[in-house]
């Protein structure tokens, strides 16, 4: 039982880091600025707003551009989800790290 507890503690400690790494990977996959520049649409910054992406999805007739922008939106939503999971999983890990030494 002690070994199982040790494994669970190790997994719990690594989970926020895992969620953060996955979130960063999805942020790197969201290359919406590059998509706009490839289709000769000028953007002000490398972080294109969600509203601008949705506006171009609705107004463009190019099927390939729509598909790429929809994929970029999905990656952005997954990035946000995993960042939220990383933030949510951090307090239980910190609390557990302070409580476990007193229990064992």
ROKE-137944 format. One record per residue: x negated, y, z of N, C-alpha, C in turn; chain; residue in one letter. Coordinates in nm, 2 decimals, decimal comma. Layout:
nu_nv_nw_cau_cav_caw_cu_cv_cw_ch_aa
X_Y_Z_X_Y_Z_X_Y_Z_A_a
...
This chain:
nu_nv_nw_cau_cav_caw_cu_cv_cw_ch_aa
-0,08_-0,12_0,00_0,00_0,00_0,00_-0,09_0,13_0,00_A_x
-0,20_0,12_0,07_-0,29_0,23_0,07_-0,35_0,27_-0,07_A_x
-0,38_0,16_-0,14_-0,43_0,19_-0,28_-0,33_0,25_-0,37_A_x
-0,20_0,21_-0,36_-0,09_0,27_-0,43_-0,08_0,41_-0,40_A_x
-0,09_0,45_-0,27_-0,08_0,59_-0,23_-0,19_0,67_-0,29_A_x
-0,31_0,61_-0,29_-0,43_0,68_-0,35_-0,41_0,70_-0,50_A_x
-0,36_0,60_-0,57_-0,33_0,62_-0,71_-0,23_0,73_-0,74_A_x
-0,12_0,73_-0,66_-0,02_0,83_-0,67_-0,07_0,97_-0,65_A_x
-0,16_0,98_-0,55_-0,22_1,11_-0,52_-0,30_1,16_-0,63_A_x
-0,38_1,07_-0,69_-0,46_1,10_-0,81_-0,38_1,15_-0,92_A_x
-0,27_1,07_-0,95_-0,18_1,11_-1,06_-0,11_1,25_-1,03_A_x
-0,07_1,27_-0,91_-0,01_1,39_-0,87_-0,10_1,51_-0,89_A_x
-0,23_1,49_-0,85_-0,32_1,60_-0,86_-0,35_1,63_-1,01_A_x
-0,35_1,53_-1,09_-0,39_1,55_-1,24_-0,26_1,60_-1,32_A_x
-0,14_1,58_-1,27_-0,03_1,61_-1,35_-0,02_1,76_-1,39_A_x
-0,04_1,86_-1,31_-0,04_2,00_-1,36_-0,14_2,03_-1,47_A_x
-0,26_1,97_-1,45_-0,36_1,98_-1,55_-0,32_1,92_-1,68_A_x
-0,26_1,80_-1,68_-0,21_1,73_-1,79_-0,11_1,81_-1,87_A_x
-0,01_1,87_-1,79_0,10_1,95_-1,85_0,04_2,07_-1,92_A_x
-0,06_2,13_-1,85_-0,13_2,25_-1,91_-0,20_2,22_-2,04_A_x
-0,27_2,11_-2,04_-0,34_2,07_-2,16_-0,25_2,04_-2,28_A_x
-0,14_1,98_-2,25_-0,04_1,95_-2,35_0,02_2,08_-2,40_A_x
0,05_2,17_-2,31_0,10_2,31_-2,35_0,01_2,38_-2,44_A_x
-0,12_2,38_-2,41_-0,22_2,45_-2,49_-0,23_2,38_-2,63_A_x
-0,21_2,25_-2,63_-0,21_2,18_-2,77_-0,10_2,23_-2,85_A_x
0,02_2,24_-2,79_0,14_2,29_-2,87_0,12_2,43_-2,90_A_x
0,06_2,51_-2,82_0,03_2,65_-2,86_-0,06_2,66_-2,98_A_x
-0,16_2,57_-2,98_-0,25_2,57_-3,10_-0,18_2,53_-3,22_A_x
-0,08_2,44_-3,21_-0,01_2,39_-3,33_0,09_2,50_-3,38_A_x
0,13_2,59_-3,29_0,22_2,70_-3,33_0,13_2,80_-3,40_A_x
0,12_2,79_-3,53_0,04_2,89_-3,61_0,13_2,97_-3,70_A_x
0,23_3,04_-3,63_0,33_3,11_-3,71_0,27_3,23_-3,78_A_x
0,17_3,30_-3,72_0,10_3,41_-3,79_0,03_3,36_-3,91_A_x
-0,03_3,25_-3,91_-0,10_3,20_-4,03_0,00_3,16_-4,13_A_x
0,12_3,11_-4,10_0,22_3,08_-4,19_0,27_3,20_-4,26_A_x
0,29_3,31_-4,19_0,33_3,44_-4,25_0,22_3,49_-4,35_A_x
0,10_3,48_-4,30_-0,01_3,54_-4,39_-0,03_3,45_-4,51_A_x
-0,01_3,32_-4,50_-0,02_3,23_-4,62_0,09_3,27_-4,72_A_x
0,20_3,32_-4,68_0,31_3,35_-4,77_0,31_3,50_-4,79_A_x
0,20_3,57_-4,77_0,18_3,71_-4,80_0,28_3,80_-4,73_A_x
0,31_3,77_-4,60_0,40_3,85_-4,52_0,30_3,90_-4,41_A_x
0,29_4,03_-4,40_0,20_4,09_-4,30_0,26_4,10_-4,17_A_x
0,18_4,07_-4,07_0,23_4,07_-3,93_0,13_4,16_-3,85_A_x
0,18_4,22_-3,74_0,10_4,31_-3,66_0,00_4,24_-3,57_A_x
0,04_4,12_-3,51_-0,05_4,05_-3,42_-0,05_3,90_-3,45_A_x
-0,13_3,83_-3,38_-0,14_3,69_-3,40_-0,02_3,62_-3,33_A_x
0,05_3,69_-3,23_0,16_3,63_-3,17_0,29_3,69_-3,23_A_x
0,35_3,61_-3,31_0,47_3,66_-3,38_0,59_3,63_-3,29_A_x
0,68_3,73_-3,28_0,80_3,71_-3,19_0,90_3,61_-3,24_A_x
0,97_3,55_-3,15_1,07_3,45_-3,18_1,18_3,51_-3,27_A_x
1,21_3,63_-3,24_1,32_3,70_-3,32_1,28_3,72_-3,46_A_x
1,15_3,75_-3,48_1,10_3,77_-3,62_1,10_3,64_-3,70_A_x
1,06_3,53_-3,63_1,06_3,40_-3,70_1,20_3,36_-3,73_A_x
1,30_3,38_-3,64_1,44_3,34_-3,67_1,49_3,43_-3,78_A_x
1,46_3,56_-3,78_1,50_3,65_-3,89_1,45_3,60_-4,03_A_x
1,33_3,56_-4,03_1,27_3,51_-4,16_1,33_3,37_-4,20_A_x
1,37_3,29_-4,10_1,43_3,16_-4,14_1,57_3,19_-4,20_A_x
1,64_3,28_-4,14_1,77_3,31_-4,20_1,77_3,38_-4,33_A_x
1,67_3,47_-4,35_1,67_3,55_-4,47_1,59_3,50_-4,59_A_x
1,51_3,40_-4,57_1,43_3,35_-4,68_1,50_3,24_-4,76_A_x
1,47_3,23_-4,89_1,52_3,12_-4,97_1,42_3,01_-4,99_A_x
1,29_3,04_-4,95_1,19_2,94_-4,97_1,20_2,82_-4,87_A_x
1,23_2,71_-4,92_1,26_2,59_-4,83_1,13_2,55_-4,75_A_x
1,02_2,56_-4,82_0,89_2,52_-4,75_0,86_2,61_-4,63_A_x
0,89_2,74_-4,66_0,86_2,84_-4,55_0,96_2,82_-4,43_A_x
1,08_2,79_-4,46_1,18_2,76_-4,36_1,14_2,64_-4,27_A_x
1,10_2,54_-4,34_1,06_2,42_-4,27_0,94_2,45_-4,18_A_x
0,84_2,52_-4,23_0,72_2,55_-4,15_0,75_2,64_-4,03_A_x
0,84_2,74_-4,05_0,88_2,83_-3,94_0,96_2,75_-3,84_A_x
1,05_2,66_-3,88_1,13_2,58_-3,78_1,03_2,50_-3,70_A_x
0,93_2,44_-3,76_0,84_2,36_-3,69_0,76_2,44_-3,59_A_x
0,72_2,57_-3,63_0,65_2,66_-3,54_0,74_2,69_-3,42_A_x
0,87_2,71_-3,44_0,96_2,74_-3,33_0,97_2,62_-3,24_A_x
0,97_2,50_-3,29_0,98_2,38_-3,20_0,85_2,37_-3,12_A_x
0,73_2,39_-3,18_0,61_2,39_-3,11_0,61_2,50_-3,00_A_x
0,66_2,61_-3,03_0,67_2,72_-2,93_0,76_2,68_-2,81_A_x
0,87_2,62_-2,84_0,96_2,58_-2,73_0,89_2,47_-2,65_A_x
0,82_2,37_-2,71_0,75_2,27_-2,64_0,64_2,33_-2,56_A_x
0,57_2,43_-2,61_0,47_2,50_-2,53_0,53_2,56_-2,41_A_x
0,64_2,63_-2,42_0,70_2,69_-2,30_0,75_2,58_-2,20_A_x
0,81_2,47_-2,25_0,85_2,37_-2,16_0,74_2,31_-2,08_A_x
0,63_2,28_-2,15_0,51_2,22_-2,07_0,45_2,32_-1,98_A_x
0,45_2,45_-2,01_0,40_2,55_-1,92_0,48_2,56_-1,80_A_x
0,61_2,55_-1,82_0,71_2,55_-1,70_0,68_2,43_-1,62_A_x
0,67_2,31_-1,68_0,64_2,19_-1,60_0,51_2,20_-1,53_A_x
0,41_2,26_-1,58_0,28_2,28_-1,51_0,30_2,37_-1,39_A_x
0,37_2,47_-1,41_0,39_2,56_-1,29_0,48_2,50_-1,19_A_x
0,58_2,42_-1,23_0,67_2,36_-1,13_0,59_2,25_-1,06_A_x
0,50_2,18_-1,12_0,44_2,06_-1,06_0,32_2,11_-0,97_A_x
0,28_2,23_-0,98_0,17_2,28_-0,90_0,19_2,29_-0,75_A_x
0,30_2,35_-0,70_0,33_2,36_-0,56_0,34_2,23_-0,49_A_x
0,41_2,12_-0,54_0,41_2,00_-0,47_0,27_1,94_-0,46_A_x
0,18_1,96_-0,56_0,05_1,90_-0,55_-0,03_1,97_-0,44_A_x
-0,02_2,10_-0,43_-0,09_2,18_-0,33_-0,04_2,14_-0,19_A_x
0,09_2,13_-0,17_0,15_2,09_-0,04_0,11_1,95_-0,01_A_x
0,11_1,86_-0,11_0,07_1,72_-0,08_-0,08_1,71_-0,04_A_x
-0,16_1,79_-0,10_-0,31_1,79_-0,06_-0,33_1,83_0,08_A_x
-0,24_1,92_0,13_-0,25_1,96_0,27_-0,19_1,87_0,37_A_x
-0,08_1,80_0,33_-0,01_1,71_0,42_-0,07_1,57_0,43_A_x
-0,12_1,51_0,32_-0,17_1,38_0,32_-0,29_1,35_0,42_A_x
-0,38_1,44_0,43_-0,49_1,41_0,53_-0,43_1,40_0,68_A_x
-0,32_1,46_0,71_-0,27_1,45_0,84_-0,19_1,32_0,86_A_x
-0,13_1,27_0,75_-0,06_1,14_0,75_-0,15_1,02_0,76_A_x
-0,26_1,03_0,68_-0,35_0,91_0,68_-0,44_0,91_0,79_A_x
